[in-house]
Amino acid sequence: MTRRVVITGLGTVCPLGLDTKSYWEGLLAGKSGVSLIEQLDTSAFKVHFGGEVKWDAEKHFDSKTARRMDRFAQFAMVAAIEAVKDSGLDFAKEDPFRSGVIIGSGIGGLNEYEDQHEKFLKGGGPRGISPFVIPKMMPNAAAGNVSIHYSLRGPSTAVSTACASATNAVSDALRCIQREEAEVMITGGSEAAITNMGLGGFISARALSLRNDNPQAASRPFDRDRDGFVLAEGAGVVVIEEYEHAKRRGAPVYCELLGAGYTSDGYNITAPHPDGIGAARAMVHALKDARLNTTDIQYINAHGTSTELGDAAETKAIKSVFGDHAKKLAISSTKSMVGHLLGASGGVELIATALMIKHGIMHPTINLDNPDPACDLDYVPKVARPQRIRAAISNSFGFGGHNACLALGAI
């Protein structure tokens, strides 16, 4: 019999706030966390806004610790600490070899790489390179720092599948518990790519919205007038546990993590398959893994990036999987409010979905003013909607053609 896995702790750092409470309240209020970028000079760029985290590292770490972690790893650490505290876990009472960490990041320590490369070019040469550059920029730095912080010695890895990273990380953590390799896993994703190269690269790829005159209306998934996604940053980390383990210690339970599915488009390095065939198959696999029928699902947290190709392809994929039931589904895009957190997006969206299941209310898709005729499903426009959710799925799709889906259920 497959071991049951539940979510017992949530931790978030995102454009809507530095904790899960602020995030959840912002989602229900339909609030946008998008603003003008403050951490770098954007005057030379076509885009001047993003889903920026207003962050002072020294409010969370002593100066020595802050200097030794890139911004993305700092986000992950703060989110992980919140998630562990929320779960009520005391790792001093746990077997460290039965507790692990899997945290994804699409890019890793881009801030550190740019800082050190600039010092090298400006005359410092090889002697000017920091001894911390490699441990700060490596994508596994988030998972490594969290595991060290709690002295955890179970499975500890990192996943880098672009915007599917966090969802793939949670999928891997789920398997660790199901395969009896661990009882507890800290998992999710973190990203901090609002840098000169990050912003410039996505602009050059023509992926970003250019709505500088109204940044908070720029992320508009499924809307006829969408013109690209909004680059964002942050972290979403959860604690997952084997159900009996959680029950024995009287842990709070948000929902059950029922299954996962993942595929590849095998089509294009940046564009989704126009018919969403890989995305559709990932949803099918997640439902099968969770032993759910299509009619069991009431809600989908869409990848919903606000790109012309992506939103249309995801809508096609949902229709192909759910058939007539697609019209009965409620669907919303968290990215309409926080922007696209890249490798962290699946983590913050999983948290949103878990909270919606727990509290019986669905957050809206904001800025959906003029629905695209090609996107003709129920995207919970503009205002939150009370509704009991027995089962839901959360989608993440990334550059490289990576598709990942998680299935969740009430408990």
Secondary structure as UniProt FT lines:
FT   STRAND          5..14
FT   TURN            15..16
FT   HELIX           20..28
FT   TURN            29..30
FT   STRAND          35..36
FT   TURN            43..44
FT   STRAND          49..51
FT   HELIX           57..59
FT   HELIX           63..67
FT   HELIX           71..87
FT   HELIX           91..93
FT   HELIX           96..98
FT   STRAND          99..104
FT   HELIX           110..119
FT   HELIX           120..124
FT   HELIX           126..128
FT   TURN            131..132
FT   HELIX           133..137
FT   TURN            139..140
FT   HELIX           141..150
FT   STRAND          156..159
FT   HELIX           162..164
FT   HELIX           165..178
FT   TURN            179..180
FT   STRAND          184..191
FT   HELIX           196..204
FT   TURN            205..206
FT   TURN            212..213
FT   HELIX           215..217
FT   TURN            221..222
FT   TURN            224..225
FT   STRAND          231..232
FT   STRAND          234..242
FT   HELIX           243..248
FT   TURN            249..250
FT   STRAND          255..264
FT   TURN            274..275
FT   HELIX           277..290
FT   HELIX           294..296
FT   STRAND          299..301
FT   HELIX           308..322
FT   HELIX           323..328
FT   STRAND          330..332
FT   HELIX           335..338
FT   HELIX           342..344
FT   HELIX           345..359
FT   STRAND          361..362
FT   TURN            366..367
FT   TURN            373..374
FT   STRAND          385..386
FT   STRAND          391..398
FT   TURN            399..401
FT   STRAND          402..409
//
